[in-house]
Amino acid sequence: MPDMFLDPQRPLTTCTAANCEGCPVSKDVHCHFRARDLTAFLLAGLPIFFIGGAGIFRVNAWWLAPWLVMSFGYFGFIESRVMCSHCPHYAEPGKSLQCWANYGSPRLWKYRPGPMTAWIRNPQTILLLAMHELRLPAQQRRRNSPRGLLQP
């Protein structure tokens, strides 16, 4: 994976320093990634995703397709606008991202340096809370049905 990640000896395009030695923001911004970082990210995220998919499939296999569409839509479009477009990696040259979380994702939005505003953060929080609340009616029906099974 030597070409997969940015050169660890070269600062990011948005950095004003000539090299990475003694970088004052290295504790706040993770500029360079290694295969170990990608592995840790995948080991943390993929099991949750697969367990969620298996649970949805077990309840009703027809719900799996909309769940996948919503997941790819969220992580492919909404997340890249809300979170990724503020990341220094988003300003790197090329048509796709070279970070460990969204490697290969296309750059769909313009780079927006600086922290996320409340107008951007709040809709994402509301969306995540709404997704959480959508599962509650299904859980309630399961509790009220015989043997805990969902009835059509």
C-alpha positions as CSV (number, residue, x, y, z in Angstrom):
1,M,0.0,0.0,0.0
2,P,2.9,2.5,-0.5
3,D,1.0,4.6,-3.1
4,M,-2.3,4.5,-1.2
5,F,-1.5,7.2,1.3
6,L,0.1,10.6,1.1
7,D,3.9,10.9,1.5
8,P,4.5,11.1,5.2
9,Q,7.6,13.3,4.7
10,R,5.6,16.0,2.8
11,P,3.2,18.4,4.5
12,L,-0.4,18.6,3.3
13,T,-1.2,21.2,0.6
14,T,-3.0,23.3,3.2
15,C,0.0,23.4,5.6
16,T,2.3,26.4,5.6
17,A,5.3,24.6,7.1
18,A,8.1,23.4,5.0
19,N,8.3,20.0,6.7
20,C,6.5,18.0,9.4
21,E,9.2,18.3,12.0
22,G,7.9,19.9,15.3
23,C,4.5,20.5,13.8
24,P,2.3,22.4,16.3
25,V,-1.0,21.0,15.0
26,S,0.0,17.4,14.8
27,K,-1.9,16.7,18.1
28,D,-5.1,18.2,16.6
29,V,-4.9,17.1,13.0
30,H,-4.0,13.6,11.8
31,C,-2.2,14.5,8.6
32,H,-0.5,11.2,7.6
33,F,-2.0,7.7,7.7
34,R,-0.5,4.3,7.6
35,A,-2.0,0.9,6.8
36,R,-2.3,0.4,10.6
37,D,-4.6,3.4,10.8
38,L,-6.8,2.0,8.0
39,T,-6.9,-1.5,9.7
40,A,-7.9,0.0,13.0
41,F,-10.7,2.1,11.3
42,L,-12.0,-1.0,9.5
43,L,-11.9,-3.2,12.6
44,A,-13.9,-0.6,14.5
45,G,-16.5,0.2,11.8
46,L,-17.1,-2.9,9.7
47,P,-18.3,-5.2,12.4
48,I,-21.0,-2.7,13.5
49,F,-22.1,-2.3,9.9
50,F,-22.3,-6.1,9.3
51,I,-24.1,-6.7,12.6
52,G,-26.6,-4.0,11.7
53,G,-27.1,-5.5,8.3
54,A,-27.6,-9.0,9.6
55,G,-30.1,-7.7,12.2
56,I,-32.1,-5.9,9.5
57,F,-32.0,-9.0,7.3
58,R,-33.2,-11.2,10.1
59,V,-36.2,-8.9,10.8
60,N,-37.1,-8.4,7.2
61,A,-34.8,-9.0,4.2
62,W,-36.7,-6.4,2.1
63,W,-35.5,-3.6,4.5
64,L,-31.9,-4.4,3.7
65,A,-31.9,-2.7,0.3
66,P,-33.3,0.7,1.6
67,W,-30.9,0.5,4.5
68,L,-28.0,0.0,2.1
69,V,-29.1,2.9,-0.1
70,M,-29.5,5.2,2.9
71,S,-26.1,4.2,4.3
72,F,-24.3,4.7,1.0
73,G,-26.2,8.0,0.5
74,Y,-25.3,9.2,3.9
75,F,-21.6,8.2,3.8
76,G,-21.2,9.1,0.1
77,F,-22.9,12.4,-0.1
78,I,-24.0,13.9,3.2
79,E,-21.0,13.0,5.3
80,S,-18.6,14.2,2.6
81,R,-20.3,17.6,2.5
82,V,-20.7,18.0,6.3
83,M,-17.5,16.5,7.6
84,C,-15.0,15.8,4.8
85,S,-15.2,19.1,3.1
86,H,-13.7,20.8,6.2
87,C,-10.8,18.3,6.5
88,P,-7.3,19.4,5.2
89,H,-7.2,16.2,3.2
90,Y,-10.1,17.4,1.1
91,A,-7.8,20.2,-0.3
92,E,-5.2,17.7,-1.6
93,P,-4.9,17.6,-5.4
94,G,-6.7,14.9,-7.4
95,K,-10.3,14.0,-8.0
96,S,-10.7,11.6,-5.1
97,L,-9.9,11.6,-1.4
98,Q,-6.7,10.0,-0.1
99,C,-7.6,9.7,3.6
100,W,-8.1,6.4,5.5
101,A,-11.8,6.9,6.2
102,N,-13.1,7.7,2.7
103,Y,-10.2,6.7,0.4
104,G,-11.3,6.9,-3.2
105,S,-14.5,8.9,-2.6
106,P,-15.0,11.6,-5.2
107,R,-14.7,15.3,-4.2
108,L,-18.2,16.5,-4.8
109,W,-18.1,19.7,-2.8
110,K,-15.7,22.6,-2.6
111,Y,-13.2,22.7,0.2
112,R,-14.4,24.6,3.3
113,P,-11.5,25.3,5.7
114,G,-12.3,25.8,9.3
115,P,-14.6,24.2,11.8
116,M,-18.2,23.2,11.0
117,T,-20.8,25.8,11.8
118,A,-23.9,25.1,13.9
119,W,-26.0,25.2,10.7
120,I,-24.0,22.2,9.4
121,R,-23.6,20.3,12.7
122,N,-27.2,20.5,13.9
123,P,-28.9,18.9,10.8
124,Q,-26.5,16.0,11.0
125,T,-27.3,15.5,14.7
126,I,-31.1,15.7,14.0
127,L,-30.7,13.2,11.2
128,L,-28.8,10.7,13.4
129,L,-31.4,11.2,16.2
130,A,-34.3,10.6,13.7
131,M,-32.6,7.4,12.4
132,H,-32.4,6.3,16.0
133,E,-36.1,7.1,16.7
134,L,-37.2,5.2,13.5
135,R,-36.2,1.9,15.1
136,L,-38.3,2.5,18.2
137,P,-41.7,1.6,16.6
138,A,-40.3,-1.6,15.2
139,Q,-39.0,-2.5,18.7
140,Q,-42.4,-1.7,20.3
141,R,-44.2,-3.9,17.8
142,R,-41.8,-6.7,18.5
143,R,-42.4,-6.5,22.3
144,N,-46.2,-6.6,21.7
145,S,-46.2,-9.5,19.3
146,P,-46.2,-13.2,20.3
147,R,-42.7,-14.7,20.7
148,G,-41.2,-11.3,20.0
149,L,-41.6,-11.7,16.2
150,L,-42.7,-8.8,14.0
151,Q,-46.1,-9.3,12.4
152,P,-47.0,-7.7,9.0
